[in-house]
Amino acid sequence: STIEFTGTLHTTVVKQVRLKNPSNNTLAYNAILVGRDAGDFSLPKGNAVTIPPTKQGFVNVEFTIRFLHPAEAVLILISNKVDRVDGATLTFSLKSEVKNIEPVGMIKCKSPCYEL
């Protein structure tokens, strides 16, 4: 599954990944970011999530749009054994797209157009 981070250049976008636990056992995951632009993405609330039985948990992923080119990374959630139960490893593709560019500031300058 793909998570898209779209916004204005130089803004920070936060996406929340919802993880459901349909089983009767507690699940725990460690999240890691890998790939070409993994350093541009972050996990502001930490990389560990525990999901109680039949409940849901959340992983926040943050991205600051610094460049015009699309950024790509992969979010991998690796299960930790809890009560001898292992969950499936989950992967999500992370992609960014600049939808708008707003100037940070404007500079006025005066100069001759032509000189002999």
N, C-alpha and C positions, 0 to 999 in steps of 0.2 A: 504494500500500500504506500502511496506517496503523500507526503505532507508538503504543501506549498506555502512558502513565505513570500507574500506579495505586499508591496508598499512603496512609499516614497523614499528616494535616495537619502541616506543618512538617518533613517528612522529605525527604531528597534521594534521587531515583531515577536510576540510570544504566542506559541501554540501549545495547547494542552492535549496530550495523548491520553485517552481514557482506556484503561485496561480492566476488563471484566473477569471475574473469577466465578465460573459457574459450579465449581467443585465444592465439596464439603471440607476441603483442606486449605490451610493458609498457604499462599504463594508469595515468594520474595524474588525480586529481580534486581540485578545491577545493570545500569545503563552505561553504554560507551558510545562515543561518536568516532567514526572512522571515515576516511576518504580524503579526496583532494582538498576540500575546503572545511574539514572538520574543525579546524581551529577558529573559524568564524562563528560556529554554533556553540552554545553553552547550555548547561543544565543548572539553572540558577537555584533550584531547590534541592540540589544534590543528586547523586546518581543511584540512590537506593530507594526502592519502593516495596512496601509490603501490602498485600491485598488479603483481607480477611475472607473466610469462606462466604460464598454467594454475595460478595460485595464488589466494589470497584475501587481502583486506585488511579492516580494520575501522575504523569511525568510531564513537567514543563520543559519546553525547548525554546531557547531564545536565540534570535539572530539579528544582528545589526547590519543593515544594507549599506555596505561601504563602497561597492564597485558597481559599474553598469553591467558587467558580465554576470551570467547566472552562476550561483554557487551551488555545489552539490556535495552531499555527505550521506552517510547511512547511520541511523540510530539502531543499535543492537541491544536488545534486552536479554540478558543471560540469567537463567533461573538459578537460584540458590536453593539447596535442599532444606525444606522445613518439615519436620516430622517425617522424614524419609520420603517426601514427595517432591518430585522434580516437575516443574512446568516446562512447556515448550519454549524454545528460543524464538524470539520475535524480532523481525527486522522491518524498518521503515525507511523509505527513501526520502531524503530531505532536499528540496529544490527551492531556489529563490528566483524572483522576477521583479525587476524595477518597473512599476506602473506609472510613476510620475517623478519629475525632477523639479524641485523648487530651489531657487537661489538662496544661498546662505546669506549673501549680502550683495550690494551693488556698489560699484566704484564708477564715479564720473571723472573723466579726464578730458583735457582740452589739448589738442595738438594740431599743428598745421597739416593740411592734407597734401600740400605740394610746396616744395622749395626749389628755387633755381640753383 
